[in-house]
Amino acid sequence: MPDQAARLRELAQARWVEQVQKTPSGLRVIAVSSGKGGVGKTNVVVNLAITLARMGKRVAVFDADLGMANVDVLLGMVPKYTLHDVLRGERSLEQIIIPGPYDIMVVPGGSGVQELANLDYYQREHLLREIRIFEDRADFLLIDTGGGISRNVLGFVSAADEVMIISTPEPTAITDAYSMIKVLSRFQLHQEVYLVINRASNRGEAQQTAAKLETAARRFLQLKVTTLGYILDDRAVGKAVMSQQPFTLLYPQAVATQNIRDIAAGLVEGGSWSTGGVGGFMERLLRLFS
């Protein structure tokens, strides 16, 4: 029986990969944000990136969490160079990229992102040329923004083609997530926002939390909220963080891993490929930070 069960899982995984690989190709720039810190946003980004890569997608992760940039920490990496070195002309973007599991590309941002507001014309043109390497090398560029609603966070969220909001069932997290969605609606930055509920105790709690945000947005805001899925509270996640390894790799059979897999499939099947790619993203970002 165990062998048969394992074989069934392998067949299901093969069908799943085959299905998602039939979707259209093209770069999608997605900002992943939250109304507050501490909701597991970066952990979702890292494991989502790996899961997308396992589905045959080419993925890059841009660490734009200025105060607590920690994509590299969750991956057990120590970056030698960051975006700061690119802006100073000391390194190319190619040279600072850290290769991750399943060939994901990690761009360590650190304090360098803050300098976007002070670039001269030549620095802007240089950065635009540099970041265009992802146009031909990636299907997804995931932007891990900071928590909260700061100018930097809104800059990345506004410039990205798509936005994913991470929340937990905690009342403060729901309130802050709604505040972020409200800002997006007020300034008409996006017509649709993806929602992921993290650390839910059970499916019912996740669905109830998502329903609250979806209903509130529908009733009071001119913005569509689409729930991609949820990640149940799983001890495997905490263990993986302590080991500085992605839980999708360390615990492939964990409930949280299956949840991430479902979210990735929904993201691939339901997305858009028609808003300008990484070049348009950087042009909008630089304009907003000017």
LINBEL-V912990 format. One record per pair of residues at least 4 apart in sequence whose C-alpha atoms are under 6 Angstrom apart, sorted by the first residue. I is the first residue (numbers start at 1). J is the second residue. Records with the same first field share a line. If there is no record, write none. Layout:
I = J / J
This chain:
17 = 55
26 = 139
27 = 139 / 140 / 277
28 = 140
29 = 141 / 160 / 161
30 = 142 / 143 / 160 / 162 / 163
31 = 142 / 143 / 157 / 160 / 163
32 = 143 / 144 / 163 / 164 / 165
33 = 145 / 165
34 = 147 / 165 / 166 / 177
35 = 147 / 148 / 176 / 177 / 180
36 = 147 / 148
37 = 147
44 = 48
45 = 49
47 = 246
52 = 57
53 = 57 / 58 / 102
58 = 138 / 139
59 = 104 / 138 / 139 / 140
60 = 104 / 105 / 106 / 141
61 = 106 / 141 / 142
62 = 107 / 143
63 = 108 / 109 / 144
64 = 109 / 144 / 145
65 = 69 / 145 / 146
66 = 110
69 = 110
72 = 77
73 = 77
74 = 244 / 245
75 = 244 / 245
76 = 244
81 = 96
82 = 96 / 108 / 109
83 = 109 / 112
84 = 112
85 = 90 / 91
86 = 90 / 91 / 92
93 = 130
97 = 106 / 107
98 = 105 / 106
99 = 103 / 104 / 105
100 = 104
109 = 113
117 = 289 / 290
119 = 123
132 = 279
134 = 138
145 = 153
146 = 153
151 = 155
154 = 158
158 = 189
159 = 281 / 284 / 285
160 = 281
161 = 275
163 = 193
164 = 193 / 194 / 195
165 = 195
166 = 196
167 = 173 / 197 / 198
168 = 173 / 197 / 198 / 199
169 = 209
173 = 177
178 = 182
184 = 188 / 189
185 = 222 / 223
191 = 223
192 = 223 / 224 / 225
193 = 225
194 = 225 / 226 / 227
195 = 226 / 227 / 228
196 = 228 / 229 / 230
197 = 230
198 = 230 / 231
199 = 231 / 232 / 233
200 = 206 / 232 / 233
201 = 232 / 233
207 = 211
211 = 215
214 = 225
216 = 220
217 = 221
228 = 263
229 = 263
231 = 256 / 259
232 = 256
237 = 247
240 = 245 / 246 / 247
247 = 251
248 = 252 / 257
266 = 270
267 = 271
276 = 280
282 = 286
